[in-house]
């Protein structure tokens, strides 16, 4: 590893510790700034400056060193719990990626019959990833043309996406969700909201069955709203997959 890479690793570790710390970064800045100011007064009032500097150094030690040790100890003790939570999230996101692919975009993977089942599974996941990456880069209008309305705008799909929204909400409200990073929590909350919105668009589309004279209107707003929301959902599940949150259910 080069010196530049080693420096980047050290910097990354420091940022991680500060991010996981319960003490705001501004507190550290205030303490170290005060230490610098006190040290600059050493020539004018050496005894007072030395006493104040010693007090501030003790405070800095308590805030930084002790806090870092506590964070590391807490992370180590709860590592197993964190791993289980990560698995639950990754499993639910993988299932949602399946649902989005099949229900919204009629995903139909091409399988090589000569491959082993495990290799075929990898093939399906790769093709699904290619599809969702492609969808993410499309405009709302282009996504509209790719939708599979006969499957998406049904009670079955409404129930499916509503259940997925509930699953994500349950993850966020479980007892140990405090071990999730704020960025991950924000992404999951937004994904939950978008899935709820998608269910709302499916319901709008279905209103055409009750108001046949305005069926074109309800179909149009349902399709456009679903396309807009699906674009955001796909972007979020792709982001979560890149962060490592997409695995199939364990088989061993």
Secondary structure, DSSP 8 states (H G I E B T S, - for coil): --HHHHHHHHHHHHHHHHHH-SS-HHHHHHHHHHHHHHHHTTTT-HHHHHHHHHHHHHHHIIIIIIHHHHHHHHHHHTHHHHHHHHHHHHHHHHHHHHHIIIIIH-------TTS-HHHHHHHHHHHHHHHHHHHHTS-HHHHHHH--HHHHSSHHHHHHHHHHHHHHHHHHTSTTGGGS-HHHHHHHHHHHHHHHHHHHHHHHHHGGGT-GGGHHHHHHHHHHHHHHHHHHHHHHHHHHHHTT--------
